C-alpha cells in the first residue's frame, strides 16, 4: 500500500512539471507508444504463418486467411506466394523500425526540450529568490540541482518511464500472442518469469533507493570541494593546502565511484539473470509443446514464434528491470526539484523585471527628496536576536553619507535593507514618501552597488562593465563614459585590444585597483542616481584607495553616495556620518576618529 501511495505522489509531482500544452504532447506520445507496441507484436505474429508456409506449403490451402490472399492476388504457384510473404514480412519490419525511429525522436525531443525549459525555470527560481535564501543554501547544491538533478528527473525518470511503459506494452502484446498460440506453455513461462523478476526486485529495491540518495549527497559535496579549492587557489598555494582539498575531493569521488560500481553491477546482473532464465523457460516450453502431441509443422512454427518472441522479450525484460532501477535510483532528484519549484516558494523579496530589459538612466532624476528609515528592525532567519534594531534616519537625495562601526555592528545588513535585498521585520523605508518595497523593481533600476570584493567574469572589459547584457545590446559610449568616471579610460585606451581585452577568471590579469575601478564602472554604466559602496576600498593600499575615492568624490552632488567604511580617509568628505553599534544607530555627524 505504501508503494502505491508513493507512486501516486511521484506521478502527481511529475505531472505538475508539465503545463496543459505539454501534457497534450505526453498524451500523443502515449498513443504513439501503443502503436509502437502493436507494430512490434504484428511483426512477431507474422513469423508463425511465414515459417508454416516455408516448412509446409500445403498449409496455404488449409488456412482460410492464407487461402483467401492466395486467391485474391491470383498467385501462379506457392513459390510466388512465398516470395510475396518474404517481401511483406520485410516491408512490415522496415515500416516498424522507421516508425520506432520517428517515435523515439519525438519522445526525445519532447522530453529533452522540457528538461531545458525546467532547468531554466529552476535557475530563474534560484536567481529571483530573496537574498536570505542564498545565505541559507550552499551554492554547490544549487549548481548540482540545476545541472544534474533536472537531468536525472527527465532522463532518469520521465524518459525511463516512457520507455518502461513501451516495454510493458510490448511484453503484454507478445504474451497475448503467445497465449493464443500455446496457452499452457505461455502461462507456465509467465509465472516462472514474473515470479523471478518480482523476487529480484524485492531483494534489491531498498539498496537501489539508498544508493540514489547517497549519490546525490556525494555529488553536491564534490562540487563544493572543487569550488572551494579552485576559488581560493591563491590562498591554497601559499598555505600549501593542496593535499587537503585534493584528499577531501578524492574521498567523495571514491564513494561516488563505489556507488557507480554497485549500480553498474545491478544493471548488468538482470541481463545475465534474465538470459539464463529465458533460455531455460523456452526449453521447458518446447518440451511441454512436444508432450502435447502437436504436429511437426505446428511444432516448428510455434518454436519459431517462441524463439522470435524470446529474442524480443529478453532485451525488453532486461530493459524493464534496468529502467525500474533507474527510476528508483533517480527518485530523490524529483523531490528536490519539485520542492524547490513548488514548495519552497517565497514571493517576499522576489524581484520581477521586464525580460531582457536594458536600462540606462538619462535625464531628470526620479528621486528628489530623501530616503527615510522609520523604526526599521531586521532578523536573519533562524536567529533570535535582531541584527538591526529600531533604526530611524534620513538620507537627503544628492548628499554623501557614511555608515561606520565595528565589524558585526550591522552596517552591511542595514545597507542591504536599503538596497532592497532584505525586507524589514518591523518599520518602513520610504523613498520620496513612497514605500521602497512596493516599488523595489524601479528602485533597483536607479541604484548602483560596489561591493568589497568585485566579481569579474572571464570576459572582456566591455562585457564586465556592461555586466549581464547581451553583446548586441551594449552601448559602447556608455561603457567609455563609465570607465572615464571610474578614472580607468586612459589605461584601457593604452591596451592593444582596448575594450576587447580579456580580464581572466575573477580578473586575475588586473591589479586590485583596476579590478575595483571596473567594479565602479559597472555600477556607473546604468548611470544610477544612488551609488552604494560596501567597504569597496578596504582591501586596497592607501595610494590606490585615494585615487579611487577621488573618482567617487567627483560624483558628489550628481549622485547620492552611501558608503560603508572603516578608514577615516574614505569618508572625510561625506556630508553625514552615521555610527552603528550592535544594530542600533548611536550617533550622527561624528567628529571623532573612525575605527
Residue pairs with C-beta under 8 A, 6 or more apart in sequence:
10 331
10 334
13 334
13 335
13 338
14 153
14 157
14 158
14 161
14 334
15 23
16 338
16 342
17 114
17 118
17 153
17 337
17 338
17 341
18 26
18 114
22 110
22 114
25 110
26 110
29 106
29 107
29 110
29 162
30 165
32 103
32 106
32 107
33 103
33 162
33 165
33 166
33 169
34 169
35 99
35 103
36 99
36 100
36 103
36 166
36 169
36 170
37 166
37 169
37 170
37 172
37 173
38 173
39 95
39 96
39 99
39 100
40 96
40 170
40 173
40 174
40 312
41 170
41 173
41 174
41 176
41 177
42 92
42 96
43 89
43 92
43 93
43 96
44 174
44 177
44 305
44 308
44 309
44 312
45 177
46 88
46 89
46 92
47 89
47 304
47 305
47 308
48 181
48 301
48 302
48 304
48 305
49 59
49 63
49 65
49 66
49 85
49 301
50 85
50 86
50 89
51 300
51 301
51 304
51 305
52 59
52 63
52 297
52 298
52 300
52 301
53 59
53 60
53 66
53 78
53 81
53 82
53 85
54 82
55 297
55 300
55 301
56 297
57 78
57 81
57 82
59 66
59 297
60 66
60 67
60 70
60 78
60 81
61 67
61 70
70 81
73 84
75 81
75 84
107 159
107 162
108 159
111 154
111 155
111 158
111 159
111 162
112 154
112 155
114 154
114 158
115 150
115 151
115 153
115 154
115 155
118 150
118 153
118 154
118 337
118 341
119 146
119 147
119 150
119 151
121 341
122 145
122 146
122 150
122 337
122 340
122 341
123 146
125 340
125 341
126 133
126 134
126 142
126 146
126 340
128 350
128 351
128 352
129 346
129 349
129 350
130 346
130 348
130 349
130 350
130 421
130 422
130 423
131 349
131 416
131 421
131 422
132 349
132 380
132 381
132 422
133 346
133 349
135 380
135 381
136 381
136 382
138 220
138 224
139 227
140 220
140 221
140 223
140 224
140 227
141 220
143 223
143 227
144 216
144 219
144 220
144 223
145 336
145 337
145 340
148 219
148 333
149 216
149 333
149 336
149 337
150 333
150 337
152 330
152 333
153 330
153 333
153 334
153 337
156 326
156 327
156 329
156 330
156 333
157 326
157 327
157 330
157 331
157 333
157 334
160 323
160 326
160 327
160 330
161 323
161 327
163 319
163 323
164 319
164 320
164 323
164 324
164 327
167 316
167 317
167 319
167 320
167 323
168 320
170 312
170 316
171 313
171 316
171 317
171 320
174 309
174 312
174 313
174 316
175 186
175 190
177 305
177 309
178 185
178 186
178 189
178 305
178 306
178 309
179 186
179 187
181 302
181 305
182 285
182 288
182 289
182 302
182 306
184 288
184 292
185 285
185 288
185 289
185 306
186 285
188 281
188 284
188 285
188 288
189 281
189 282
189 284
189 285
192 277
192 281
192 284
193 277
193 278
193 281
193 317
196 273
196 277
197 274
197 317
197 320
197 321
200 270
200 273
200 321
201 321
201 324
204 266
204 325
205 328
207 262
207 266
208 263
208 266
208 325
208 328
208 329
209 328
209 329
209 331
209 332
211 259
211 262
211 263
211 329
212 328
212 329
212 330
212 331
212 332
212 333
213 332
214 255
214 259
215 256
215 259
215 260
215 329
216 332
216 333
216 336
218 252
218 255
218 256
218 259
219 256
221 252
222 249
222 252
222 253
222 256
225 245
225 248
225 249
225 252
226 249
228 245
229 236
229 242
229 245
229 246
229 249
235 241
236 242
236 245
263 325
263 329
266 325
267 322
267 325
270 317
270 318
270 321
270 322
270 325
271 318
271 322
274 314
274 317
274 318
274 321
275 314
275 318
278 310
278 313
278 314
278 317
279 310
281 310
282 306
282 307
282 310
285 306
286 303
286 306
289 299
289 302
289 303
290 299
294 302
348 423
349 421
349 422
349 423
351 420
351 440
351 441
351 444
352 441
353 441
356 470
356 473
358 469
358 473
359 445
359 526
360 475
360 478
360 525
360 526
360 527
361 445
361 446
361 526
361 527
361 528
361 529
362 527
365 397
365 529
366 442
366 446
366 529
367 397
367 431
367 432
367 446
367 529
367 530
367 560
368 397
368 432
369 396
369 397
369 432
369 433
370 394
370 395
370 396
370 397
370 431
370 432
371 394
371 395
371 397
371 418
371 429
371 430
371 431
371 436
371 530
371 560
372 392
372 393
372 394
372 395
372 429
372 430
372 431
372 433
373 391
373 392
373 393
373 394
373 417
373 418
373 427
373 428
373 429
374 392
374 427
374 428
374 429
374 430
375 390
375 391
375 392
375 426
375 427
375 428
376 388
376 390
376 391
376 392
376 414
376 417
376 424
376 426
376 427
376 428
376 429
377 386
377 388
377 389
377 390
377 391
377 424
377 425
377 426
377 427
378 386
378 387
378 388
378 413
378 417
378 422
378 424
378 425
379 385
379 386
379 387
379 425
380 387
380 413
386 425
386 583
387 410
387 413
387 583
388 410
388 413
388 414
388 417
388 424
388 583
389 410
389 582
389 583
389 584
390 426
390 427
390 584
391 414
391 427
391 580
391 583
391 584
391 585
392 427
392 585
393 578
393 585
393 588
395 401
395 560
395 562
395 576
397 432
397 529
397 530
397 560
398 557
398 559
398 560
399 560
399 561
399 575
399 576
400 556
400 560
400 561
400 562
400 563
400 573
400 574
400 575
400 576
401 560
401 561
401 562
401 563
401 574
401 575
401 576
401 577
401 578
402 562
402 563
402 564
402 565
402 570
402 571
402 574
402 576
402 577
402 578
403 411
403 414
403 415
403 562
403 563
403 564
403 565
403 578
403 579
403 580
404 411
404 564
404 565
404 566
404 571
404 577
404 578
404 579
404 580
404 590
404 594
404 595
405 411
405 579
405 580
405 581
405 595
406 581
406 595
409 580
409 581
409 582
409 583
410 580
410 582
410 583
410 584
411 564
411 580
412 534
412 535
412 564
413 422
413 583
414 580
415 532
415 534
415 562
415 564
416 422
417 423
417 424
417 429
418 429
418 436
418 532
418 562
419 444
419 447
419 449
419 532
420 436
420 437
420 440
420 443
420 444
423 437
428 435
429 435
429 436
429 437
430 436
431 439
431 443
436 443
445 526
446 528
446 529
446 530
447 528
447 529
447 530
447 531
447 532
448 522
448 523
448 524
448 526
448 528
448 530
448 531
448 532
449 523
449 531
449 532
449 534
450 516
450 519
450 520
450 523
450 531
450 532
450 533
450 534
450 536
451 519
451 534
451 536
452 534
452 535
452 536
452 538
452 539
453 539
454 507
454 515
454 516
454 518
454 519
454 522
455 506
456 464
456 503
456 506
456 507
456 510
456 515
456 518
456 519
457 463
457 464
457 467
457 505
458 502
458 503
458 504
458 505
458 506
459 502
459 503
460 499
460 500
460 501
460 502
460 503
461 483
461 492
461 495
461 498
461 499
461 500
461 501
461 503
461 518
462 474
462 476
462 479
462 499
462 500
463 471
463 474
464 503
464 507
464 518
464 522
465 479
465 482
465 483
465 518
465 521
465 522
465 525
466 474
466 475
466 478
466 479
466 522
466 525
467 522
467 525
476 499
478 525
478 527
479 499
479 521
479 525
480 489
481 524
481 527
482 520
482 521
482 522
482 524
482 525
483 489
483 492
483 517
483 521
485 520
485 521
485 524
485 551
485 554
485 555
486 517
486 518
486 520
486 521
486 524
486 551
487 517
487 547
487 548
487 550
487 551
488 514
488 517
488 518
488 521
491 514
492 498
492 499
492 501
495 501
502 509
503 509
503 510
503 515
503 518
504 510
507 514
507 515
507 518
510 518
512 539
512 540
512 544
513 540
513 544
513 547
513 548
516 536
516 537
516 540
516 544
516 548
517 548
517 551
519 536
520 536
520 548
520 551
520 552
523 531
524 531
524 555
528 559
529 559
529 560
530 559
530 560
530 561
530 562
531 552
531 555
531 559
531 560
531 561
531 562
532 562
532 563
533 552
533 561
533 562
533 563
533 564
533 565
534 564
535 564
535 565
535 566
536 548
536 563
537 544
537 545
537 548
537 549
537 565
537 567
537 570
538 565
538 566
538 567
538 570
540 548
542 569
545 567
545 569
545 570
546 569
549 569
549 570
549 573
552 561
552 563
553 573
555 561
556 573
561 574
563 570
563 571
563 574
565 571
565 594
566 594
566 595
567 594
568 593
568 594
570 594
571 577
571 594
576 588
576 589
577 588
577 589
577 590
578 585
578 587
578 588
579 585
579 586
579 587
579 588
579 590
580 586
